[in-house]
Amino acid sequence: MEKVSYKDSGVDIDAGNAFVEAIKPFVKSTFSSNVLGGIGSFAGAYELPKGYKEPVLLAATDGVGTKLKLAIEAKKFDTIGIDLVAMCVNDLICNFAKPLFFLDYYATGKLEVEDATKVVKGISKGCIEAGASLIGGETAEMPGMYHGEDFDLAGFAVGIAEKDEINRLPHVKNGDILIALPSSGIHSNGYSLVRKLFFEKLKYSFDKEIDGKKIIDILLTPTRIYVKDFLRLKKYIKALAHITGGGIIENVPRVLPENLGAKIDILKIKPMPIFEEMKPHVDKNELYRTFNMGVGLVLVVDKGDVSEVLANCDGFIIGEVSSKIKGVELV
């Protein structure tokens, strides 16, 4: 009987090695002085930064959902890696953690070196923006598990914080002001609904223009990374909420004590054209509990610090913390 090779089963070791060589420059560009060793070991090593009194490591993991499906269908792979980093590091800062390092997992049926390299280049770009080092990753070629051009991504971020800064609930008080930092677009949540509405129900093509831009370019705009904003404004921030799945309605209460709620004036939120395009077809409550609606991060700030915060970011006031409200009230 003729002998069978690994390549015959659909796994190309040579392609994997070529991929590692292709991504080395991008990965190395993310390294800080805390990274120990190089690329190719069994584990990534990172020396803890000095200067912390009671350092605690925090970790976050996420993917990019079915936004990845759109990237595959459009064959646009240069920004989806930024989304992957953003979804993880934006969660870390909500517990006052400064991102340290990042790892990725790339699983596919057949490794396309050029496409995969673009993805990792995007991950590297996101890591640089977040101040994190890309110290490791895994590429799995699994024919039979994934079919055609499909692949999946997962990200893992680790950050560091002072132990006494992690729990933000005791800092939040009645009358505190809610400041929104704008999103760059839909970010990476709600894409199953996006795809259902635009491409199944409305039958839009990828070239359909909304406010002078192709819809596919709008939908694949990468998630904004807020790490630099957090580090710049940290001393003024009581708490912050990353507006992901669940929208403002479900994410803001996560940073409020049980006896406090949030009163938010939706007229102060200026949704981008892509959200306006959805409004006639999706219930208002469904929109605000699925999408960020133009708000990527919400900061809880003392009244006395509002002017200083607004002078040092692109944020705007959307409401306040109230003891008379439970959860979130949209007015």
Buried (B, 14 or more C-beta within 10 A) or exposed (E): EEEEEEEEEEBBEEBBEBBBEBBBEBBBBBBBEBBEEEBEEEEBEBEEEEEEEEEBEBEBBBBBBBBBBBBBEBEBBBBBBBBBBBBBBBBBBBBBBBBBBBBBBBBBBBBBBEBBBBBBBBBBBBBBBBBBBBBBBEBBBBEEEBEEEBBBBBBBBBBBBEEEBEEBEEBBBEEBBBBBBBBBBBBBBBBEBBBEBBBEEEEBEBEBEBEEEBBBBBBBBBBBBBBEBBEEBEEBBBBBBBBBBBBBBBBBBEBBBEEBBBBBBBEEBBBBEBBEBBEEEBEEEEBBBBBBBBBBBBBBBBEEBBEBBBEEBEBBBBBBBBEEBBEBBBE
